[in-house]
């Protein structure tokens, strides 16, 4: 029984290490994506070229403009 507990604890530690590694990679990828320069025209152009979904330009403009405070 003690041997099984030791095996499970070792497995748990290995899984935690793997999880920490994957989280680190994902955070790095997200950081690179968020900090990369994105030109809305190039994103729209890529979408149009791919032919996936029609682009709602009005929606893109609303997203691109920061909301105004009405206070």
N, CA, C and O atoms as a GROMACS GRO file, in nm:
protein
  284
    1UNK      N    1   0.082  -0.119   0.000
    1UNK     CA    2   0.000   0.000   0.000
    1UNK      C    3   0.087   0.126   0.000
    1UNK      O    4   0.060   0.221  -0.074
    2UNK      N    5   0.191   0.128   0.083
    2UNK     CA    6   0.281   0.243   0.090
    2UNK      C    7   0.352   0.266  -0.043
    2UNK      O    8   0.374   0.380  -0.084
    3UNK      N    9   0.386   0.156  -0.111
    3UNK     CA   10   0.454   0.167  -0.241
    3UNK      C   11   0.360   0.232  -0.343
    3UNK      O   12   0.404   0.316  -0.422
    4UNK      N   13   0.234   0.195  -0.342
    4UNK     CA   14   0.135   0.254  -0.434
    4UNK      C   15   0.118   0.403  -0.409
    4UNK      O   16   0.106   0.482  -0.503
    5UNK      N   17   0.116   0.443  -0.282
    5UNK     CA   18   0.105   0.584  -0.246
    5UNK      C   19   0.226   0.661  -0.298
    5UNK      O   20   0.213   0.771  -0.352
    6UNK      N   21   0.344   0.602  -0.284
    6UNK     CA   22   0.467   0.666  -0.332
    6UNK      C   23   0.462   0.681  -0.484
    6UNK      O   24   0.501   0.786  -0.536
    7UNK      N   25   0.416   0.578  -0.554
    7UNK     CA   26   0.405   0.585  -0.700
    7UNK      C   27   0.308   0.694  -0.743
    7UNK      O   28   0.337   0.770  -0.836
    8UNK      N   29   0.194   0.702  -0.677
    8UNK     CA   30   0.094   0.803  -0.711
    8UNK      C   31   0.144   0.945  -0.683
    8UNK      O   32   0.117   1.037  -0.760
    9UNK      N   33   0.216   0.962  -0.574
    9UNK     CA   34   0.273   1.094  -0.544
    9UNK      C   35   0.376   1.134  -0.648
    9UNK      O   36   0.383   1.250  -0.688
   10UNK      N   37   0.458   1.038  -0.691
   10UNK     CA   38   0.558   1.067  -0.795
   10UNK      C   39   0.488   1.104  -0.926
   10UNK      O   40   0.532   1.195  -0.996
   11UNK      N   41   0.381   1.033  -0.959
   11UNK     CA   42   0.305   1.062  -1.080
   11UNK      C   43   0.241   1.202  -1.071
   11UNK      O   44   0.239   1.277  -1.169
   12UNK      N   45   0.190   1.234  -0.954
   12UNK     CA   46   0.129   1.366  -0.932
   12UNK      C   47   0.232   1.477  -0.951
   12UNK      O   48   0.203   1.578  -1.015
   13UNK      N   49   0.352   1.458  -0.898
   13UNK     CA   50   0.457   1.558  -0.914
   13UNK      C   51   0.497   1.574  -1.060
   13UNK      O   52   0.519   1.685  -1.107
   14UNK      N   53   0.506   1.462  -1.132
   14UNK     CA   54   0.541   1.468  -1.274
   14UNK      C   55   0.434   1.542  -1.352
   14UNK      O   56   0.465   1.622  -1.440
   15UNK      N   57   0.307   1.516  -1.320
   15UNK     CA   58   0.198   1.584  -1.389
   15UNK      C   59   0.197   1.734  -1.357
   15UNK      O   60   0.168   1.816  -1.445
   16UNK      N   61   0.227   1.769  -1.233
   16UNK     CA   62   0.235   1.912  -1.196
   16UNK      C   63   0.345   1.982  -1.273
   16UNK      O   64   0.327   2.094  -1.321
   17UNK      N   65   0.460   1.916  -1.286
   17UNK     CA   66   0.571   1.973  -1.361
   17UNK      C   67   0.532   1.993  -1.507
   17UNK      O   68   0.561   2.098  -1.566
   18UNK      N   69   0.467   1.894  -1.564
   18UNK     CA   70   0.424   1.904  -1.703
   18UNK      C   71   0.321   2.016  -1.720
   18UNK      O   72   0.327   2.092  -1.816
   19UNK      N   73   0.228   2.026  -1.627
   19UNK     CA   74   0.127   2.132  -1.631
   19UNK      C   75   0.192   2.269  -1.624
   19UNK      O   76   0.154   2.360  -1.698
   20UNK      N   77   0.288   2.284  -1.535
   20UNK     CA   78   0.358   2.412  -1.521
   20UNK      C   79   0.430   2.449  -1.651
   20UNK      O   80   0.431   2.565  -1.692
   21UNK      N   81   0.491   2.350  -1.715
   21UNK     CA   82   0.561   2.373  -1.841
   21UNK      C   83   0.463   2.417  -1.950
   21UNK      O   84   0.490   2.512  -2.023
   22UNK      N   85   0.350   2.348  -1.961
   22UNK     CA   86   0.250   2.381  -2.064
   22UNK      C   87   0.192   2.520  -2.037
   22UNK      O   88   0.173   2.598  -2.131
   23UNK      N   89   0.162   2.550  -1.913
   23UNK     CA   90   0.110   2.684  -1.879
   23UNK      C   91   0.209   2.792  -1.918
   23UNK      O   92   0.170   2.895  -1.972
   24UNK      N   93   0.335   2.770  -1.890
   24UNK     CA   94   0.438   2.866  -1.926
   24UNK      C   95   0.444   2.888  -2.077
   24UNK      O   96   0.457   3.002  -2.123
   25UNK      N   97   0.434   2.780  -2.153
   25UNK     CA   98   0.436   2.792  -2.299
   25UNK      C   99   0.314   2.870  -2.348
   25UNK      O  100   0.325   2.956  -2.436
   26UNK      N  101   0.197   2.840  -2.291
   26UNK     CA  102   0.075   2.909  -2.333
   26UNK      C  103   0.078   3.056  -2.296
   26UNK      O  104   0.034   3.141  -2.374
   27UNK      N  105   0.131   3.088  -2.180
   27UNK     CA  106   0.142   3.228  -2.141
   27UNK      C  107   0.238   3.301  -2.235
   27UNK      O  108   0.212   3.415  -2.273
   28UNK      N  109   0.346   3.237  -2.271
   28UNK     CA  110   0.441   3.298  -2.365
   28UNK      C  111   0.376   3.322  -2.501
   28UNK      O  112   0.396   3.428  -2.561
   29UNK      N  113   0.299   3.225  -2.549
   29UNK     CA  114   0.230   3.241  -2.677
   29UNK      C  115   0.127   3.352  -2.670
   29UNK      O  116   0.116   3.433  -2.763
   30UNK      N  117   0.051   3.358  -2.562
   30UNK     CA  118  -0.050   3.462  -2.546
   30UNK      C  119   0.016   3.599  -2.538
   30UNK      O  120  -0.031   3.695  -2.598
   31UNK      N  121   0.124   3.608  -2.463
   31UNK     CA  122   0.196   3.734  -2.450
   31UNK      C  123   0.248   3.780  -2.586
   31UNK      O  124   0.238   3.898  -2.620
   32UNK      N  125   0.305   3.689  -2.662
   32UNK     CA  126   0.355   3.725  -2.795
   32UNK      C  127   0.242   3.771  -2.885
   32UNK      O  128   0.259   3.865  -2.963
   33UNK      N  129   0.127   3.706  -2.876
   33UNK     CA  130   0.012   3.745  -2.958
   33UNK      C  131  -0.039   3.883  -2.918
   33UNK      O  132  -0.064   3.967  -3.004
   34UNK      N  133  -0.056   3.906  -2.788
   34UNK     CA  134  -0.112   4.032  -2.742
   34UNK      C  135  -0.017   4.149  -2.763
   34UNK      O  136  -0.062   4.262  -2.784
   35UNK      N  137   0.112   4.125  -2.757
   35UNK     CA  138   0.209   4.233  -2.772
   35UNK      C  139   0.254   4.253  -2.916
   35UNK      O  140   0.323   4.351  -2.947
   36UNK      N  141   0.215   4.162  -3.004
   36UNK     CA  142   0.250   4.178  -3.145
   36UNK      C  143   0.168   4.288  -3.208
   36UNK      O  144   0.053   4.310  -3.170
   37UNK      N  145   0.227   4.356  -3.303
   37UNK     CA  146   0.152   4.462  -3.369
   37UNK      C  147   0.055   4.400  -3.468
   37UNK      O  148   0.093   4.314  -3.548
   38UNK      N  149  -0.068   4.443  -3.461
   38UNK     CA  150  -0.172   4.391  -3.548
   38UNK      C  151  -0.235   4.508  -3.622
   38UNK      O  152  -0.289   4.600  -3.561
   39UNK      N  153  -0.227   4.504  -3.751
   39UNK     CA  154  -0.291   4.606  -3.833
   39UNK      C  155  -0.428   4.552  -3.874
   39UNK      O  156  -0.437   4.445  -3.935
   40UNK      N  157  -0.532   4.624  -3.841
   40UNK     CA  158  -0.668   4.576  -3.869
   40UNK      C  159  -0.688   4.552  -4.019
   40UNK      O  160  -0.761   4.461  -4.058
   41UNK      N  161  -0.624   4.633  -4.101
   41UNK     CA  162  -0.640   4.614  -4.246
   41UNK      C  163  -0.581   4.480  -4.292
   41UNK      O  164  -0.637   4.413  -4.377
   42UNK      N  165  -0.468   4.444  -4.234
   42UNK     CA  166  -0.408   4.315  -4.273
   42UNK      C  167  -0.492   4.199  -4.222
   42UNK      O  168  -0.505   4.098  -4.290
   43UNK      N  169  -0.549   4.214  -4.101
   43UNK     CA  170  -0.636   4.107  -4.049
   43UNK      C  171  -0.760   4.091  -4.135
   43UNK      O  172  -0.802   3.979  -4.165
   44UNK      N  173  -0.820   4.203  -4.176
   44UNK     CA  174  -0.937   4.197  -4.262
   44UNK      C  175  -0.898   4.137  -4.397
   44UNK      O  176  -0.972   4.055  -4.452
   45UNK      N  177  -0.785   4.177  -4.449
   45UNK     CA  178  -0.738   4.124  -4.577
   45UNK      C  179  -0.716   3.973  -4.571
   45UNK      O  180  -0.750   3.901  -4.665
   46UNK      N  181  -0.659   3.927  -4.462
   46UNK     CA  182  -0.636   3.783  -4.446
   46UNK      C  183  -0.768   3.709  -4.442
   46UNK      O  184  -0.782   3.602  -4.501
   47UNK      N  185  -0.865   3.766  -4.373
   47UNK     CA  186  -0.996   3.703  -4.363
   47UNK      C  187  -1.063   3.698  -4.499
   47UNK      O  188  -1.122   3.597  -4.537
   48UNK      N  189  -1.053   3.808  -4.573
   48UNK     CA  190  -1.115   3.812  -4.706
   48UNK      C  191  -1.049   3.712  -4.801
   48UNK      O  192  -1.116   3.646  -4.879
   49UNK      N  193  -0.918   3.703  -4.793
   49UNK     CA  194  -0.846   3.611  -4.880
   49UNK      C  195  -0.877   3.466  -4.848
   49UNK      O  196  -0.880   3.381  -4.937
   50UNK      N  197  -0.901   3.437  -4.720
   50UNK     CA  198  -0.928   3.299  -4.683
   50UNK      C  199  -1.068   3.257  -4.726
   50UNK      O  200  -1.094   3.138  -4.746
   51UNK      N  201  -1.159   3.355  -4.739
   51UNK     CA  202  -1.294   3.326  -4.784
   51UNK      C  203  -1.380   3.254  -4.683
   51UNK      O  204  -1.482   3.195  -4.718
   52UNK      N  205  -1.340   3.258  -4.556
   52UNK     CA  206  -1.413   3.184  -4.454
   52UNK      C  207  -1.548   3.247  -4.422
   52UNK      O  208  -1.654   3.187  -4.444
   53UNK      N  209  -1.544   3.368  -4.369
   53UNK     CA  210  -1.664   3.432  -4.319
   53UNK      C  211  -1.669   3.574  -4.373
   53UNK      O  212  -1.566   3.641  -4.379
   54UNK      N  213  -1.788   3.620  -4.413
   54UNK     CA  214  -1.797   3.760  -4.456
   54UNK      C  215  -1.761   3.854  -4.340
   54UNK      O  216  -1.791   3.826  -4.224
   55UNK      N  217  -1.697   3.964  -4.375
   55UNK     CA  218  -1.651   4.058  -4.274
   55UNK      C  219  -1.755   4.166  -4.252
   55UNK      O  220  -1.803   4.228  -4.347
   56UNK      N  221  -1.791   4.189  -4.126
   56UNK     CA  222  -1.879   4.297  -4.088
   56UNK      C  223  -1.790   4.415  -4.052
   56UNK      O  224  -1.741   4.423  -3.939
   57UNK      N  225  -1.768   4.507  -4.147
   57UNK     CA  226  -1.675   4.617  -4.125
   57UNK      C  227  -1.721   4.710  -4.014
   57UNK      O  228  -1.638   4.762  -3.939
   58UNK      N  229  -1.851   4.732  -4.002
   58UNK     CA  230  -1.902   4.818  -3.895
   58UNK      C  231  -1.867   4.760  -3.758
   58UNK      O  232  -1.826   4.834  -3.668
   59UNK      N  233  -1.882   4.631  -3.744
   59UNK     CA  234  -1.848   4.565  -3.618
   59UNK      C  235  -1.698   4.579  -3.590
   59UNK      O  236  -1.658   4.602  -3.476
   60UNK      N  237  -1.615   4.564  -3.694
   60UNK     CA  238  -1.470   4.579  -3.677
   60UNK      C  239  -1.435   4.720  -3.632
   60UNK      O  240  -1.347   4.739  -3.549
   61UNK      N  241  -1.504   4.819  -3.687
   61UNK     CA  242  -1.477   4.958  -3.648
   61UNK      C  243  -1.518   4.982  -3.503
   61UNK      O  244  -1.448   5.052  -3.430
   62UNK      N  245  -1.631   4.924  -3.463
   62UNK     CA  246  -1.674   4.941  -3.324
   62UNK      C  247  -1.575   4.877  -3.229
   62UNK      O  248  -1.546   4.932  -3.122
   63UNK      N  249  -1.522   4.763  -3.266
   63UNK     CA  250  -1.424   4.693  -3.182
   63UNK      C  251  -1.295   4.774  -3.174
   63UNK      O  252  -1.232   4.781  -3.069
   64UNK      N  253  -1.256   4.835  -3.286
   64UNK     CA  254  -1.129   4.907  -3.292
   64UNK      C  255  -1.134   5.038  -3.213
   64UNK      O  256  -1.031   5.082  -3.162
   65UNK      N  257  -1.251   5.100  -3.202
   65UNK     CA  258  -1.263   5.227  -3.130
   65UNK      C  259  -1.279   5.200  -2.981
   65UNK      O  260  -1.360   5.115  -2.942
   66UNK      N  261  -1.203   5.271  -2.898
   66UNK     CA  262  -1.223   5.256  -2.754
   66UNK      C  263  -1.356   5.318  -2.713
   66UNK      O  264  -1.397   5.418  -2.771
   67UNK      N  265  -1.424   5.261  -2.613
   67UNK     CA  266  -1.550   5.318  -2.569
   67UNK      C  267  -1.528   5.452  -2.502
   67UNK      O  268  -1.428   5.473  -2.433
   68UNK      N  269  -1.623   5.544  -2.523
   68UNK     CA  270  -1.614   5.676  -2.462
   68UNK      C  271  -1.684   5.676  -2.329
   68UNK      O  272  -1.792   5.617  -2.313
   69UNK      N  273  -1.623   5.742  -2.231
   69UNK     CA  274  -1.688   5.758  -2.102
   69UNK      C  275  -1.792   5.867  -2.112
   69UNK      O  276  -1.763   5.975  -2.164
   70UNK      N  277  -1.912   5.842  -2.064
   70UNK     CA  278  -2.018   5.942  -2.071
   70UNK      C  279  -2.036   6.012  -1.938
   70UNK      O  280  -2.138   6.078  -1.916
   71UNK      N  281  -1.939   6.000  -1.850
   71UNK     CA  282  -1.948   6.065  -1.718
   71UNK      C  283  -1.889   6.203  -1.723
   71UNK      O  284  -1.888   6.273  -1.622
   0.00000   0.00000   0.00000
